[in-house]
Amino acid sequence: MNNDKQIIFSMVNVSKTYGQKRVLKDIYLSFYYGAKIGIIGLNGSGKSSVLKVIAGLVEPDEGQVVIQPGYTV
């Protein structure tokens, strides 16, 4: 399989809450090998939380994060 068509990272139905504040709700993302991504949004919309979940610094409260074997974030 050509690597540029292979999904190497996925977030499926991811949600995250800090205290009483839900910052992520039902997030679905998939990245292909070699993809360039950007995350934009208003202040407090959860951009940093998404990046922390992608980096593995924060575990989601719900959903799952899948990184294909042989790849790192």
N, C-alpha and C positions, 0 to 999 in steps of 0.2 A: 504494500500500500504506500502511496506517495504521502510523505509526512505532512505536507501542507493541507491535506484534507482530513487529518487525524485529529479528533478532539482529544486534547491532553489534560484539560481541566474543566470540571463542572461543579456548579453549586445547584442543588436541587431542593426547592421548597425551603430555603434557609430563612430563619427568623432569629432575631436577637433582641433581648430586652436588658436594659440596665435599670435595676430598681423597678419603678412603676412605668418607665418610659420605654415603649417599643420603638426601636430605631430601624429595624429591618423586619419586613413582613413578606413572606412568600417570594423570595428572590430566586430567580432561575437565570444562570449564566453558563455559557460554554465558550471555551477558547480553543481555536485551532493552533496547531504548531506554527510558530513564527508570527502570530497575530500581534498587531500593535493595538493597544486599547487605551482608552481614556475614560475617566469617570468625572462627570460634571453634575452639578446640582446646587441648590441653595444651601446656605449655612444651616447646619443641623439636620440635613436630609439623610445622613448615614454614609457619606462617601468614605470617611476614615474607617468606619466600622466594616464596610465591605472590604476595604483593602487589608484590614487586620485579619479578617476571616480568610481571605485569599492567601495571605502570608503565613497563616497558621498560628498567629499570635493570640487569637481569640477563637474559642469553640462556639459554634452556633447553638442556640437553645433548642432549635428544631431544624429538621432537614439534614442534608449530608453534603459533604465536600469530597469530591473524588479527583485524585491526581493519578494519571496513568503511570504504571510502573516505568522506571527509567527516566522520569522527568522530575524536576524540582521547580518550585515557585520562587 
